[in-house]
């Protein structure tokens, strides 16, 4: 998880703690609100809930398990953009804009319809063919904003 995502998640958890309070009974409504917003509750978000409510891992994990709160994204497409130096310097901002506009999703988030999770990934080892994105398990190299538009149009 990137620093920007951690900051955004931390701020969201703080807002929810302010709304629901710091009692142990606040765990469930906070986790449900996080799942509704992000489609799942990341490990970082769980850690923030534990820290801010001063509860244990077991307390949070029991709520997640019992109420079947998702701790991993359940989406149709996971779009990953390589964040290596080489990929970052080649049209990265334009590619991000294309994906964000098409799915109305910010980098690091899940679309409201839970169709797309858009995030950075570590180097995919194809620096000489960057920029690189992957959609689910398929890797695409030398992508341009126009090529990304075409790839996205093929997703159902």
HELIX and SHEET records of a PDB file:
HELIX    1   1 UNK A    3  UNK A   20  1                                  18    
HELIX    2   2 UNK A   26  UNK A   38  1                                  13    
HELIX    3   3 UNK A   43  UNK A   53  1                                  11    
HELIX    4   4 UNK A   57  UNK A   66  1                                  10    
HELIX    5   5 UNK A   85  UNK A   88  1                                   4    
HELIX    6   6 UNK A   92  UNK A  103  1                                  12    
HELIX    7   7 UNK A  127  UNK A  129  5                                   3    
HELIX    8   8 UNK A  145  UNK A  153  1                                   9    
SHEET    1   A 5 UNK A 109  UNK A 110  0                                        
SHEET    2   A 5 UNK A 116  UNK A 121 -1                                        
SHEET    3   A 5 UNK A  77  UNK A  82  1                                        
SHEET    4   A 5 UNK A 133  UNK A 135 -1                                        
SHEET    5   A 5 UNK A 138  UNK A 140 -1                                        
END                                                                             
